[in-house]
């Protein structure tokens, strides 16, 4: 069954609006990422079946297949902003002030109108479950990463080419929502991906942290065995932050059925939920900046 990210999020927000006072007293993550039902026997997490144990060894220089995550994610900590970064961050109005408790609705999250999540926000599997699928495949000279959320894909060039030195300038390529990516193997089991050249409209995360077009973002996928991969994402963006930092650390787990849901943000459904649930419940959504 097709899942609509927009309708699910707006439905969740309509419920959360009834307890916005409680949200304002804590910096806890969204309720969707908190208490879940007890994990059933035979599952490692809600909805994720266990694979045979013990797992076999990781194949050499191979991430092919479908993975679910992020599991056990750790975000940040974020460093101090530069003055430009602080000014940019102040413009963001996330849902119900998650992470910024003094900022309650309205919201100018670009995703309210189904704009692309961009990278690396899409790694967070943005939806109620904060979990989705990633499918690694190969093509000549590159690795293709397909994402369940929004059914989008990235090219990671493995042919030794360099990243663009600049974007949006004469003789240079255009910036991209998901940037430009090149990769290499560090040993037999760690895939390293470096990305830059970003369109600045998407946020880094749900809280509205900014990302400049010249940011350098690195992913390290350390495949520890047949079924488990450790992901670390670091950000170096001197335009907006005073020092490089770890953005995300999480685990990916082998998907037993290797099958994706169709999880889309559908603008017409987002508008319907905004007008019929969010606004009547007190959540006002503005057009993004």
ZADO-1210 file (C-alpha; in nm, 4 decimals, padded with zeros to 6 digits):
<atoms>
<atom x="00.0000" y="00.0000" z="00.0000" code="UNK" pos="1"/>
<atom x="00.1322" y="00.3436" z="-00.0884" code="UNK" pos="2"/>
<atom x="00.2281" y="00.5525" z="00.2102" code="UNK" pos="3"/>
<atom x="00.1934" y="00.9304" z="00.1977" code="UNK" pos="4"/>
<atom x="00.4601" y="01.1057" z="00.4026" code="UNK" pos="5"/>
<atom x="00.2737" y="01.4347" z="00.3918" code="UNK" pos="6"/>
<atom x="-00.0576" y="01.2987" z="00.5181" code="UNK" pos="7"/>
<atom x="00.1112" y="01.0966" z="00.7922" code="UNK" pos="8"/>
<atom x="00.3099" y="01.3934" z="00.9182" code="UNK" pos="9"/>
<atom x="00.0191" y="01.6345" z="00.9170" code="UNK" pos="10"/>
<atom x="-00.1963" y="01.3775" z="01.0955" code="UNK" pos="11"/>
<atom x="00.0717" y="01.3365" z="01.3598" code="UNK" pos="12"/>
<atom x="00.1042" y="01.7111" z="01.4021" code="UNK" pos="13"/>
<atom x="-00.2691" y="01.7492" z="01.4498" code="UNK" pos="14"/>
<atom x="-00.2486" y="01.5151" z="01.7473" code="UNK" pos="15"/>
<atom x="00.0655" y="01.6737" z="01.8866" code="UNK" pos="16"/>
<atom x="-00.0875" y="02.0208" z="01.8735" code="UNK" pos="17"/>
<atom x="-00.3212" y="01.9186" z="02.1544" code="UNK" pos="18"/>
<atom x="-00.0188" y="01.8815" z="02.3832" code="UNK" pos="19"/>
<atom x="00.1967" y="02.1685" z="02.2580" code="UNK" pos="20"/>
<atom x="00.2382" y="02.2995" z="02.6108" code="UNK" pos="21"/>
<atom x="00.4159" y="01.9797" z="02.7043" code="UNK" pos="22"/>
<atom x="00.6362" y="02.0055" z="02.3981" code="UNK" pos="23"/>
<atom x="00.7382" y="02.3557" z="02.4984" code="UNK" pos="24"/>
<atom x="00.8767" y="02.2237" z="02.8276" code="UNK" pos="25"/>
<atom x="01.1158" y="01.9699" z="02.6818" code="UNK" pos="26"/>
<atom x="01.3696" y="01.9284" z="02.4057" code="UNK" pos="27"/>
<atom x="01.2850" y="01.5625" z="02.3511" code="UNK" pos="28"/>
<atom x="01.2663" y="01.4381" z="01.9902" code="UNK" pos="29"/>
<atom x="00.9276" y="01.4147" z="01.8166" code="UNK" pos="30"/>
<atom x="00.6775" y="01.1747" z="01.9697" code="UNK" pos="31"/>
<atom x="00.7052" y="00.9624" z="01.6547" code="UNK" pos="32"/>
<atom x="01.0644" y="00.8808" z="01.7453" code="UNK" pos="33"/>
<atom x="00.9896" y="00.8015" z="02.1088" code="UNK" pos="34"/>
<atom x="00.8045" y="00.5253" z="02.2894" code="UNK" pos="35"/>
<atom x="00.7170" y="00.2384" z="02.0608" code="UNK" pos="36"/>
<atom x="00.5514" y="-00.0921" z="02.1340" code="UNK" pos="37"/>
<atom x="00.7641" y="-00.3683" z="02.2821" code="UNK" pos="38"/>
<atom x="00.9625" y="-00.5407" z="02.0114" code="UNK" pos="39"/>
<atom x="00.8076" y="-00.8743" z="01.9162" code="UNK" pos="40"/>
<atom x="01.0023" y="-01.1963" z="01.9363" code="UNK" pos="41"/>
<atom x="01.1914" y="-01.2532" z="01.6157" code="UNK" pos="42"/>
<atom x="01.2292" y="-00.8823" z="01.5430" code="UNK" pos="43"/>
<atom x="01.5219" y="-00.6480" z="01.6093" code="UNK" pos="44"/>
<atom x="01.2907" y="-00.3440" z="01.6064" code="UNK" pos="45"/>
<atom x="00.9307" y="-00.2685" z="01.5284" code="UNK" pos="46"/>
<atom x="00.8583" y="-00.4147" z="01.1857" code="UNK" pos="47"/>
<atom x="01.2154" y="-00.5359" z="01.1217" code="UNK" pos="48"/>
<atom x="01.2577" y="-00.9160" z="01.1297" code="UNK" pos="49"/>
<atom x="01.5776" y="-01.0716" z="01.2602" code="UNK" pos="50"/>
<atom x="01.8113" y="-01.2346" z="01.0134" code="UNK" pos="51"/>
<atom x="01.9794" y="-01.5714" z="01.0844" code="UNK" pos="52"/>
<atom x="02.2275" y="-01.5548" z="01.3708" code="UNK" pos="53"/>
<atom x="02.5259" y="-01.5506" z="01.3693" code="UNK" pos="54"/>
<atom x="02.5602" y="-01.3452" z="01.0529" code="UNK" pos="55"/>
<atom x="02.8130" y="-01.4379" z="00.7892" code="UNK" pos="56"/>
<atom x="03.1154" y="-01.2232" z="00.7065" code="UNK" pos="57"/>
<atom x="03.0789" y="-00.9018" z="00.5087" code="UNK" pos="58"/>
<atom x="03.1573" y="-00.9438" z="00.1392" code="UNK" pos="59"/>
<atom x="03.4525" y="-00.7415" z="00.0146" code="UNK" pos="60"/>
<atom x="03.3796" y="-00.3960" z="-00.1264" code="UNK" pos="61"/>
<atom x="03.0099" y="-00.4634" z="-00.1633" code="UNK" pos="62"/>
<atom x="02.7108" y="-00.2755" z="-00.0215" code="UNK" pos="63"/>
<atom x="02.4670" y="-00.4091" z="-00.2813" code="UNK" pos="64"/>
<atom x="02.1147" y="-00.4738" z="-00.1602" code="UNK" pos="65"/>
<atom x="01.8454" y="-00.3086" z="00.0484" code="UNK" pos="66"/>
<atom x="01.9040" y="-00.1831" z="00.4019" code="UNK" pos="67"/>
<atom x="01.6684" y="-00.0418" z="00.6641" code="UNK" pos="68"/>
<atom x="01.7615" y="00.2478" z="00.8885" code="UNK" pos="69"/>
<atom x="01.8655" y="00.4556" z="01.0556" code="UNK" pos="70"/>
<atom x="01.8593" y="00.2419" z="01.3700" code="UNK" pos="71"/>
<atom x="01.9904" y="00.3657" z="01.7090" code="UNK" pos="72"/>
<atom x="02.0670" y="00.7030" z="01.5590" code="UNK" pos="73"/>
<atom x="02.2686" y="00.9711" z="01.7376" code="UNK" pos="74"/>
<atom x="02.2502" y="01.3287" z="01.6085" code="UNK" pos="75"/>
<atom x="02.5206" y="01.5894" z="01.6594" code="UNK" pos="76"/>
<atom x="02.6199" y="01.7615" z="01.8743" code="UNK" pos="77"/>
<atom x="02.6143" y="02.0665" z="01.6510" code="UNK" pos="78"/>
<atom x="02.8900" y="02.3250" z="01.6986" code="UNK" pos="79"/>
<atom x="02.8394" y="02.6990" z="01.7326" code="UNK" pos="80"/>
<atom x="02.7165" y="02.8881" z="01.4296" code="UNK" pos="81"/>
<atom x="02.9039" y="03.1542" z="01.2436" code="UNK" pos="82"/>
<atom x="02.7183" y="03.4861" z="01.2396" code="UNK" pos="83"/>
<atom x="02.5866" y="03.4003" z="00.8929" code="UNK" pos="84"/>
<atom x="02.4780" y="03.0567" z="01.0094" code="UNK" pos="85"/>
<atom x="02.2997" y="03.1973" z="01.3140" code="UNK" pos="86"/>
<atom x="02.1065" y="03.4423" z="01.0980" code="UNK" pos="87"/>
<atom x="02.0074" y="03.1648" z="00.8596" code="UNK" pos="88"/>
<atom x="01.9006" y="02.9308" z="01.1402" code="UNK" pos="89"/>
<atom x="01.6774" y="03.1961" z="01.2957" code="UNK" pos="90"/>
<atom x="01.4691" y="03.1988" z="00.9782" code="UNK" pos="91"/>
<atom x="01.3724" y="02.8319" z="01.0201" code="UNK" pos="92"/>
<atom x="01.0398" y="02.7550" z="01.1866" code="UNK" pos="93"/>
<atom x="01.0225" y="02.3765" z="01.2401" code="UNK" pos="94"/>
<atom x="00.7072" y="02.1901" z="01.3376" code="UNK" pos="95"/>
<atom x="00.5983" y="02.2619" z="01.6966" code="UNK" pos="96"/>
<atom x="00.9422" y="02.3928" z="01.7815" code="UNK" pos="97"/>
<atom x="01.1163" y="02.0529" z="01.7942" code="UNK" pos="98"/>
<atom x="01.4671" y="02.1326" z="01.9098" code="UNK" pos="99"/>
<atom x="01.3781" y="02.5041" z="01.9380" code="UNK" pos="100"/>
<atom x="01.1184" y="02.5163" z="02.2136" code="UNK" pos="101"/>
<atom x="01.0634" y="02.8897" z="02.1901" code="UNK" pos="102"/>
<atom x="00.9474" y="02.8520" z="01.8311" code="UNK" pos="103"/>
<atom x="00.5938" y="02.7182" z="01.7967" code="UNK" pos="104"/>
<atom x="00.3787" y="02.7201" z="01.4796" code="UNK" pos="105"/>
<atom x="00.3630" y="02.8431" z="01.2075" code="UNK" pos="106"/>
<atom x="00.6212" y="02.6370" z="01.0176" code="UNK" pos="107"/>
<atom x="00.8159" y="02.7183" z="00.7014" code="UNK" pos="108"/>
<atom x="00.9650" y="02.3706" z="00.6594" code="UNK" pos="109"/>
<atom x="01.0197" y="02.3288" z="00.2817" code="UNK" pos="110"/>
<atom x="00.8699" y="01.9824" z="00.3104" code="UNK" pos="111"/>
<atom x="00.5266" y="02.1266" z="00.3889" code="UNK" pos="112"/>
<atom x="00.4813" y="02.1750" z="00.0153" code="UNK" pos="113"/>
<atom x="00.6648" y="01.8532" z="-00.0734" code="UNK" pos="114"/>
<atom x="00.9874" y="02.0224" z="-00.1800" code="UNK" pos="115"/>
<atom x="01.2741" y="01.7705" z="-00.1943" code="UNK" pos="116"/>
<atom x="01.4221" y="01.6821" z="00.1437" code="UNK" pos="117"/>
<atom x="01.7732" y="01.7084" z="00.0029" code="UNK" pos="118"/>
<atom x="02.0865" y="01.5474" z="00.1437" code="UNK" pos="119"/>
<atom x="02.1632" y="01.4543" z="00.4195" code="UNK" pos="120"/>
<atom x="01.8153" y="01.5117" z="00.5615" code="UNK" pos="121"/>
<atom x="01.6871" y="01.2250" z="00.3467" code="UNK" pos="122"/>
<atom x="01.9216" y="00.9915" z="00.5382" code="UNK" pos="123"/>
<atom x="01.7016" y="01.0438" z="00.8442" code="UNK" pos="124"/>
<atom x="01.4178" y="00.8590" z="00.6657" code="UNK" pos="125"/>
<atom x="01.1877" y="01.1526" z="00.7324" code="UNK" pos="126"/>
<atom x="00.8405" y="01.0190" z="00.8195" code="UNK" pos="127"/>
<atom x="00.6524" y="00.9046" z="01.1272" code="UNK" pos="128"/>
<atom x="00.8764" y="00.6004" z="01.1762" code="UNK" pos="129"/>
<atom x="01.2000" y="00.7907" z="01.1041" code="UNK" pos="130"/>
<atom x="01.3072" y="00.4704" z="00.9319" code="UNK" pos="131"/>
<atom x="01.3143" y="00.3709" z="00.5677" code="UNK" pos="132"/>
<atom x="01.4994" y="00.1742" z="00.3062" code="UNK" pos="133"/>
<atom x="01.8216" y="00.2369" z="00.1127" code="UNK" pos="134"/>
<atom x="01.9057" y="00.0257" z="-00.1913" code="UNK" pos="135"/>
<atom x="02.2665" y="00.0158" z="-00.3159" code="UNK" pos="136"/>
<atom x="02.3200" y="-00.0925" z="-00.6753" code="UNK" pos="137"/>
<atom x="02.5963" y="-00.0556" z="-00.9330" code="UNK" pos="138"/>
<atom x="02.6215" y="00.0943" z="-01.2801" code="UNK" pos="139"/>
<atom x="02.9275" y="00.1608" z="-01.4972" code="UNK" pos="140"/>
<atom x="03.1682" y="00.3788" z="-01.3006" code="UNK" pos="141"/>
<atom x="02.9294" y="00.4493" z="-01.0182" code="UNK" pos="142"/>
<atom x="02.7155" y="00.3286" z="-00.7282" code="UNK" pos="143"/>
<atom x="02.3463" y="00.4186" z="-00.7314" code="UNK" pos="144"/>
<atom x="02.1719" y="00.4720" z="-00.3967" code="UNK" pos="145"/>
<atom x="01.7938" y="00.4537" z="-00.4120" code="UNK" pos="146"/>
<atom x="01.5779" y="00.5758" z="-00.1229" code="UNK" pos="147"/>
<atom x="01.2364" y="00.4495" z="-00.0197" code="UNK" pos="148"/>
<atom x="01.1388" y="00.7929" z="00.1094" code="UNK" pos="149"/>
<atom x="01.0325" y="00.9938" z="-00.1960" code="UNK" pos="150"/>
<atom x="01.1615" y="00.7235" z="-00.4337" code="UNK" pos="151"/>
<atom x="01.4667" y="00.9330" z="-00.5246" code="UNK" pos="152"/>
<atom x="01.8195" y="00.8236" z="-00.6120" code="UNK" pos="153"/>
<atom x="02.1787" y="00.9497" z="-00.5985" code="UNK" pos="154"/>
<atom x="02.4794" y="00.8779" z="-00.8188" code="UNK" pos="155"/>
<atom x="02.8088" y="00.8176" z="-00.6390" code="UNK" pos="156"/>
<atom x="03.0904" y="00.8265" z="-00.8927" code="UNK" pos="157"/>
<atom x="03.3611" y="00.5660" z="-00.8295" code="UNK" pos="158"/>
<atom x="03.5758" y="00.6418" z="-01.1359" code="UNK" pos="159"/>
<atom x="03.8222" y="00.8776" z="-00.9673" code="UNK" pos="160"/>
<atom x="03.6684" y="01.2061" z="-01.0784" code="UNK" pos="161"/>
<atom x="03.6891" y="01.5094" z="-00.8515" code="UNK" pos="162"/>
<atom x="03.4053" y="01.7002" z="-00.6903" code="UNK" pos="163"/>
<atom x="03.3204" y="02.0379" z="-00.8448" code="UNK" pos="164"/>
<atom x="03.5266" y="02.3220" z="-00.6989" code="UNK" pos="165"/>
<atom x="03.2280" y="02.5556" z="-00.7124" code="UNK" pos="166"/>
<atom x="02.8702" y="02.5649" z="-00.8382" code="UNK" pos="167"/>
<atom x="02.6289" y="02.8262" z="-00.9735" code="UNK" pos="168"/>
<atom x="02.9105" y="03.0205" z="-01.1416" code="UNK" pos="169"/>
<atom x="03.0197" y="03.0749" z="-01.5010" code="UNK" pos="170"/>
<atom x="03.1625" y="02.7511" z="-01.6362" code="UNK" pos="171"/>
<atom x="03.0588" y="02.5589" z="-01.3227" code="UNK" pos="172"/>
<atom x="02.7678" y="02.3159" z="-01.2812" code="UNK" pos="173"/>
<atom x="02.4378" y="02.4051" z="-01.1147" code="UNK" pos="174"/>
<atom x="02.3883" y="02.3303" z="-00.7466" code="UNK" pos="175"/>
<atom x="02.1743" y="02.0272" z="-00.6630" code="UNK" pos="176"/>
<atom x="01.9333" y="01.9329" z="-00.3868" code="UNK" pos="177"/>
<atom x="02.1325" y="01.6132" z="-00.3304" code="UNK" pos="178"/>
<atom x="02.4716" y="01.7535" z="-00.4294" code="UNK" pos="179"/>
<atom x="02.7491" y="01.5876" z="-00.6265" code="UNK" pos="180"/>
<atom x="02.9035" y="01.2716" z="-00.4824" code="UNK" pos="181"/>
<atom x="03.2222" y="01.0720" z="-00.5367" code="UNK" pos="182"/>
<atom x="03.3223" y="00.7586" z="-00.3503" code="UNK" pos="183"/>
<atom x="03.6010" y="00.5134" z="-00.2811" code="UNK" pos="184"/>
<atom x="03.6646" y="00.2071" z="-00.0687" code="UNK" pos="185"/>
<atom x="03.8748" y="00.2407" z="00.2458" code="UNK" pos="186"/>
<atom x="03.9891" y="-00.1188" z="00.2760" code="UNK" pos="187"/>
<atom x="03.7524" y="-00.4038" z="00.2020" code="UNK" pos="188"/>
<atom x="03.4496" y="-00.3059" z="00.4088" code="UNK" pos="189"/>
<atom x="03.4179" y="00.0731" z="00.4346" code="UNK" pos="190"/>
<atom x="03.2564" y="00.2778" z="00.1584" code="UNK" pos="191"/>
<atom x="03.3470" y="00.6476" z="00.1830" code="UNK" pos="192"/>
<atom x="03.1339" y="00.9059" z="-00.0003" code="UNK" pos="193"/>
<atom x="03.2192" y="01.2762" z="-00.0244" code="UNK" pos="194"/>
<atom x="02.9578" y="01.5270" z="-00.1417" code="UNK" pos="195"/>
<atom x="02.9365" y="01.8999" z="-00.2117" code="UNK" pos="196"/>
<atom x="02.7695" y="02.1473" z="-00.4495" code="UNK" pos="197"/>
<atom x="02.4357" y="02.1760" z="-00.2706" code="UNK" pos="198"/>
<atom x="02.1265" y="02.3799" z="-00.3387" code="UNK" pos="199"/>
<atom x="02.0853" y="02.5736" z="-00.0127" code="UNK" pos="200"/>
<atom x="01.7070" y="02.5510" z="00.0203" code="UNK" pos="201"/>
<atom x="01.6784" y="02.2130" z="00.1989" code="UNK" pos="202"/>
<atom x="01.7495" y="02.1864" z="00.5712" code="UNK" pos="203"/>
<atom x="02.0095" y="01.9572" z="00.7216" code="UNK" pos="204"/>
<atom x="01.7566" y="01.8098" z="00.9642" code="UNK" pos="205"/>
<atom x="01.4083" y="01.8419" z="01.1139" code="UNK" pos="206"/>
<atom x="01.5148" y="02.1407" z="01.3259" code="UNK" pos="207"/>
<atom x="01.6101" y="02.3613" z="01.0331" code="UNK" pos="208"/>
<atom x="01.9892" y="02.3636" z="01.0604" code="UNK" pos="209"/>
<atom x="02.1203" y="02.5230" z="00.7390" code="UNK" pos="210"/>
<atom x="02.3624" y="02.3839" z="00.4809" code="UNK" pos="211"/>
<atom x="02.5629" y="02.5988" z="00.2401" code="UNK" pos="212"/>
<atom x="02.6360" y="02.5137" z="-00.1221" code="UNK" pos="213"/>
<atom x="03.0061" y="02.4656" z="-00.0421" code="UNK" pos="214"/>
<atom x="02.9521" y="02.2300" z="00.2532" code="UNK" pos="215"/>
<atom x="03.1594" y="01.9124" z="00.2406" code="UNK" pos="216"/>
<atom x="02.9635" y="01.6148" z="00.3721" code="UNK" pos="217"/>
<atom x="03.1195" y="01.2723" z="00.4149" code="UNK" pos="218"/>
<atom x="02.9427" y="00.9397" z="00.4683" code="UNK" pos="219"/>
<atom x="03.1269" y="00.6309" z="00.5913" code="UNK" pos="220"/>
<atom x="02.9441" y="00.2989" z="00.5555" code="UNK" pos="221"/>
<atom x="03.1360" y="00.0388" z="00.7551" code="UNK" pos="222"/>
<atom x="02.9899" y="-00.3041" z="00.6763" code="UNK" pos="223"/>
<atom x="03.0773" y="-00.5052" z="00.9850" code="UNK" pos="224"/>
<atom x="02.9178" y="-00.8333" z="00.8755" code="UNK" pos="225"/>
<atom x="02.6596" y="-00.9808" z="00.6409" code="UNK" pos="226"/>
<atom x="02.3633" y="-00.7975" z="00.7949" code="UNK" pos="227"/>
<atom x="02.4964" y="-00.4898" z="00.9751" code="UNK" pos="228"/>
<atom x="02.6472" y="-00.1615" z="00.8576" code="UNK" pos="229"/>
<atom x="02.7565" y="00.1327" z="01.0714" code="UNK" pos="230"/>
<atom x="02.6960" y="00.4755" z="00.9186" code="UNK" pos="231"/>
<atom x="02.8775" y="00.7933" z="01.0220" code="UNK" pos="232"/>
<atom x="02.8087" y="01.1298" z="00.8560" code="UNK" pos="233"/>
<atom x="03.0281" y="01.4355" z="00.9137" code="UNK" pos="234"/>
<atom x="02.9735" y="01.7931" z="00.7970" code="UNK" pos="235"/>
<atom x="03.2382" y="02.0561" z="00.7268" code="UNK" pos="236"/>
<atom x="03.0635" y="02.3829" z="00.6434" code="UNK" pos="237"/>
<atom x="03.2712" y="02.6890" z="00.7444" code="UNK" pos="238"/>
<atom x="03.0095" y="02.9210" z="00.5935" code="UNK" pos="239"/>
<atom x="02.7582" y="02.8352" z="00.8657" code="UNK" pos="240"/>
<atom x="02.9478" y="02.6475" z="01.1411" code="UNK" pos="241"/>
<atom x="03.2602" y="02.7251" z="01.3397" code="UNK" pos="242"/>
<atom x="03.4086" y="02.3770" z="01.3078" code="UNK" pos="243"/>
<atom x="03.3442" y="02.0389" z="01.1413" code="UNK" pos="244"/>
<atom x="03.1100" y="01.8046" z="01.3299" code="UNK" pos="245"/>
<atom x="02.9495" y="01.4633" z="01.3339" code="UNK" pos="246"/>
<atom x="02.5984" y="01.5041" z="01.1993" code="UNK" pos="247"/>
<atom x="02.4736" y="01.1466" z="01.2328" code="UNK" pos="248"/>
<atom x="02.5833" y="00.8110" z="01.3644" code="UNK" pos="249"/>
<atom x="02.3484" y="00.5161" z="01.3120" code="UNK" pos="250"/>
<atom x="02.3167" y="00.1541" z="01.2087" code="UNK" pos="251"/>
<atom x="02.1711" y="00.0046" z="00.8931" code="UNK" pos="252"/>
<atom x="02.0289" y="-00.3477" z="00.8915" code="UNK" pos="253"/>
<atom x="01.9782" y="-00.5907" z="00.6050" code="UNK" pos="254"/>
<atom x="01.6173" y="-00.5961" z="00.4801" code="UNK" pos="255"/>
<atom x="01.4864" y="-00.9510" z="00.4915" code="UNK" pos="256"/>
<atom x="01.2455" y="-00.9236" z="00.1980" code="UNK" pos="257"/>
<atom x="01.4570" y="-00.6643" z="00.0080" code="UNK" pos="258"/>
<atom x="01.1346" y="-00.4842" z="-00.0826" code="UNK" pos="259"/>
<atom x="01.0451" y="-00.1152" z="-00.0496" code="UNK" pos="260"/>
<atom x="00.7188" y="00.0550" z="00.0301" code="UNK" pos="261"/>
<atom x="00.6186" y="00.3435" z="-00.1958" code="UNK" pos="262"/>
<atom x="00.6515" y="00.6339" z="00.0467" code="UNK" pos="263"/>
<atom x="00.5818" y="00.9664" z="-00.1205" code="UNK" pos="264"/>
<atom x="00.5056" y="01.3246" z="-00.0311" code="UNK" pos="265"/>
<atom x="00.1971" y="01.3993" z="-00.2407" code="UNK" pos="266"/>
<atom x="00.1281" y="01.7735" z="-00.2628" code="UNK" pos="267"/>
<atom x="-00.2488" y="01.7407" z="-00.3013" code="UNK" pos="268"/>
<atom x="-00.2718" y="01.5190" z="00.0077" code="UNK" pos="269"/>
<atom x="-00.0421" y="01.7491" z="00.2024" code="UNK" pos="270"/>
<atom x="-00.2644" y="02.0453" z="00.1235" code="UNK" pos="271"/>
<atom x="-00.5764" y="01.8485" z="00.2192" code="UNK" pos="272"/>
<atom x="-00.4342" y="01.7459" z="00.5572" code="UNK" pos="273"/>
<atom x="-00.3025" y="02.0947" z="00.6193" code="UNK" pos="274"/>
<atom x="-00.6447" y="02.2477" z="00.5625" code="UNK" pos="275"/>
<atom x="-00.8604" y="01.9806" z="00.7269" code="UNK" pos="276"/>
<atom x="-00.6440" y="01.8716" z="01.0222" code="UNK" pos="277"/>
<atom x="-00.3498" y="02.0977" z="01.0923" code="UNK" pos="278"/>
<atom x="-00.5102" y="02.4386" z="01.0730" code="UNK" pos="279"/>
<atom x="-00.8261" y="02.3396" z="01.2684" code="UNK" pos="280"/>
<atom x="-00.6027" y="02.1897" z="01.5391" code="UNK" pos="281"/>
<atom x="-00.3968" y="02.5076" z="01.5652" code="UNK" pos="282"/>
<atom x="-00.0980" y="02.4220" z="01.3471" code="UNK" pos="283"/>
<atom x="-00.0561" y="02.6893" z="01.0851" code="UNK" pos="284"/>
<atom x="00.1789" y="02.6200" z="00.7962" code="UNK" pos="285"/>
<atom x="00.3386" y="02.9041" z="00.6038" code="UNK" pos="286"/>
<atom x="00.4968" y="02.8878" z="00.2612" code="UNK" pos="287"/>
<atom x="00.8692" y="02.8177" z="00.2951" code="UNK" pos="288"/>
<atom x="01.1131" y="03.1040" z="00.2636" code="UNK" pos="289"/>
</atoms>
